[in-house]
Structures are given as structure tokens and as C-alpha cells.
């Protein structure tokens, strides 16, 4: 399954559940994490793969 097919599959699921997203946490769990995992292939639970920006956007 290619990028477009994975994105289309996720968008179909999101169309069904989007009305029930009431909080930021629910949105992250229903939209962001599945996108990163299913579409981009990132391991969302593996902390080494995630690079965080410094607080306030300031870099040393």
C-alpha cells in the first residue's frame, strides 16, 4: 500500500470519528499518532525517533 492509499484509508476513519474529538488529547490520539504511524511509518512510542524542540523555540 502506497502513501496515497494509506492517507486515504486514514481519512475515511477520521471522517467517522471526527465529531467525537472534544479534547487536545483525543485529537492527538485519533489524528496525529495514527498519521505518524500509519502514513509516515514512524514508531510513535519509540522516544529516540522523536526529536523535541527546546522550550520557547530557543536553540543553544
C-alpha positions in Angstrom: 0.0 0.0 0.0 1.4 3.3 -1.0 1.4 6.8 0.6 -1.8 7.9 -1.1 -3.6 4.7 -0.2 -2.6 4.9 3.5 -3.6 8.6 3.6 -7.0 7.8 2.1 -7.6 4.9 4.5 -6.8 7.1 7.5 -9.1 9.9 6.1 -12.0 7.5 5.9 -11.6 6.5 9.5 -11.3 10.1 10.6 -14.4 11.2 8.8 -16.3 8.7 11.1 -14.7 9.8 14.4 -14.1 13.5 13.9 -17.3 14.6 15.6 -16.2 12.9 18.8 -12.9 14.7 19.2 -13.5 17.1 22.2 -10.1 17.5 23.7 -6.5 18.0 22.5 -5.5 14.6 23.9 -8.3 12.9 21.9 -7.3 14.7 18.8 -3.6 13.6 19.2 -4.6 10.0 19.8 -7.1 9.9 16.9 -5.4 12.1 14.3 -1.7 12.8 14.9 -0.4 9.5 16.2 -2.2 7.4 13.6 -0.9 9.7 10.9 2.7 9.5 12.1 2.4 5.7 12.4 0.3 4.6 9.5 1.1 7.2 6.9 4.7 8.2 7.7 5.8 4.9 9.3 7.2 6.4 12.5 7.2 4.5 15.7 5.2 6.9 17.9 6.1 5.1 21.1 9.8 5.0 20.5 11.2 8.1 22.1 14.5 8.1 20.3 12.7 8.7 16.9 11.0 11.8 18.3 13.1 15.0 18.4 11.6 17.7 20.5 12.2 21.4 20.1 13.7 23.3 23.0 11.1 25.1 25.2 10.2 28.5 23.9 11.8 27.8 20.5 15.2 28.9 21.7 18.2 27.0 20.5 21.6 26.9 22.1 
